């Protein structure tokens, strides 16, 4: 479905329905609010930094913004940091409220997960921009690929441990998603390019 500059895939609606079906503690509405505010942080930063957003695509694993022309490394890094910064600020603000602990926790988890220095997550984009400014785009791509590999393996190991120890598969599912994202991003082993 498409509404102007916003497009929602079938996977987005399927994931939303599945999560809503499983939700027994009203976490899905809190997560949707936190994700929306996270993306608004990116949107606001891109607009303030002079970017022109052509399309916002909502998928089963999040949102992506397509800009008319690429931002330079400084501006892209700042735009990547804006979403987690909004979530961190909301988490801090909501801890002071009696009713805010749940929303604070969701925002903190979203900020920390997105700051992981992996692939297209905000932390991965921030790492790539920082390395490109310091060492050039080619060195940033090579170093980023190795960090992606190490972080993906660490997430998978942690997910397998938690699934085996306590039955919680959330980190395992996140690790599998990250590894699938990396496989799609690189297509073949990055050291053979």
C-alpha positions in Angstrom: 0.0 0.0 0.0 1.2 3.5 -0.7 0.0 6.8 0.6 1.9 9.7 -1.0 5.5 9.3 0.2 4.8 6.4 2.6 4.7 2.8 1.4 3.9 -0.1 3.7 4.7 -3.7 2.5 2.6 -6.7 3.1 5.3 -8.0 5.5 4.8 -4.9 7.6 1.1 -5.7 8.1 1.7 -9.4 8.6 4.4 -8.7 11.3 2.1 -6.2 13.0 -0.8 -8.7 13.1 1.4 -11.5 14.4 2.9 -9.3 17.1 -0.5 -8.0 18.1 -1.8 -11.6 18.3 1.0 -12.6 20.6 0.9 -9.5 22.8 -0.6 -10.1 26.2 0.9 -7.1 28.0 0.2 -4.2 25.6 3.8 -4.0 24.5 3.0 -3.7 20.8 1.3 -0.2 21.1 4.3 1.0 23.2 6.8 -0.4 20.7 4.9 1.2 17.8 4.9 4.6 19.5 8.6 4.2 20.3 9.4 3.2 16.7 7.3 6.0 15.2 9.1 8.6 17.4 12.5 7.0 16.5 11.7 7.4 12.8 10.4 10.9 13.3 13.8 11.7 14.9 15.5 10.5 11.7 13.0 12.4 9.5 13.5 15.6 11.4 17.3 15.4 11.3 17.4 14.6 7.6 15.1 17.6 6.8 17.1 20.0 9.1 20.3 18.8 7.5 19.1 19.6 4.0 18.0 16.2 2.9 15.0 15.6 0.7 13.1 12.4 1.5 11.5 10.7 -1.5 10.0 7.7 0.2 9.4 6.2 3.6 9.1 2.4 3.3 7.6 0.4 6.3 8.7 -3.2 6.2 8.5 -6.2 8.6 11.8 -5.3 10.2 11.5 -1.5 10.4 11.4 1.6 8.3 13.8 2.9 5.7 13.9 6.4 4.2 15.0 6.9 0.6 16.6 10.3 0.1 16.7 12.2 -3.2 20.5 12.6 -3.1 22.9 11.1 -0.6 24.0 13.1 2.4 27.7 13.6 3.1 29.2 11.5 5.8 28.8 14.1 8.6 25.2 14.7 7.9 24.4 11.0 7.4 26.1 10.2 10.7 24.1 12.8 12.5 20.8 11.6 10.9 21.6 8.0 11.9 22.2 9.1 15.5 18.9 11.1 15.7 16.6 8.1 16.1 18.4 6.5 19.0 18.9 9.9 20.6 15.1 10.4 20.6 14.6 7.0 22.2 17.3 7.6 24.8 15.8 11.0 25.7 12.3 9.4 26.0 13.7 6.6 28.1 15.3 9.2 30.5 12.1 11.3 30.6 9.8 8.4 31.2 11.8 7.0 34.1 10.7 10.1 36.1 7.0 9.3 35.5 5.1 6.8 37.7 3.5 5.2 34.6 6.5 5.5 32.3 8.6 2.5 33.2 7.3 0.3 30.4 7.7 3.0 27.7 11.1 3.9 29.1 12.2 0.2 28.8 10.9 -0.1 25.2 12.7 3.1 24.2 15.9 2.1 25.9 15.9 -1.3 24.2 15.2 0.2 20.8 18.0 2.8 21.2 20.5 0.2 22.3 19.6 -2.3 19.6 19.8 0.3 16.9 23.2 1.5 18.1 24.7 -2.0 17.4 27.5 -1.3 14.9 26.0 -3.7 12.4 25.1 -3.3 8.7 22.2 -0.9 8.1 21.3 -0.4 11.7 21.9 3.2 12.9 25.1 2.1 14.7 26.4 0.5 11.6 25.7 3.6 9.5 27.3 5.8 12.2 30.4 3.5 12.2 30.7 3.6 8.4 30.4 7.4 8.3 33.0 7.8 11.0 35.5 5.4 9.4 34.9 6.9 6.0 35.8 10.4 7.4 38.9 9.0 9.1 40.3 6.5 6.7 38.3 6.8 3.4 35.3 4.9 2.0 37.2 1.8 0.9 38.8 1.2 4.3 35.4 1.9 6.0 33.7 -0.7 3.9 36.3 -3.4 4.6 36.5 -2.6 8.4 32.7 -2.4 8.6 32.3 -5.8 6.9 34.6 -7.4 9.5 32.7 -5.7 12.4 29.4 -6.9 10.8 30.8 -10.5 10.8 32.0 -10.3 14.4 28.8 -8.7 15.8 26.5 -11.0 13.8 28.4 -14.0 15.3 28.3 -12.5 18.8 24.5 -11.9 18.5 24.0 -15.5 17.3 26.1 -16.9 20.1 24.2 -14.9 22.7 20.9 -15.7 21.2 21.6 -19.5 21.2 22.8 -19.3 24.8 19.7 -17.4 26.0 17.4 -19.7 24.0 19.1 -22.8 25.5 19.4 -21.4 29.1 16.0 -19.9 29.6 13.9 -20.4 26.5 13.8 -16.8 25.5 14.3 -16.6 21.7 14.0 -12.8 21.2 17.8 -12.3 20.8 18.1 -15.4 18.6 15.4 -14.0 16.3 17.1 -10.6 16.2 20.5 -12.3 15.4 18.9 -14.3 12.6 17.4 -11.1 11.2 20.8 -9.3 11.4 22.5 -12.3 9.7 19.9 -12.3 6.9 20.3 -8.6 6.5 24.0 -9.0 6.2 23.7 -11.8 3.7 21.5 -9.7 1.5 23.8 -6.7 1.9 26.9 -8.5 0.9 25.5 -11.1 -1.4 28.7 -13.1 -1.3 31.7 -13.2 1.0 33.0 -9.6 1.3 36.6 -10.8 1.3 36.2 -12.1 -2.3 35.0 -8.8 -3.8 
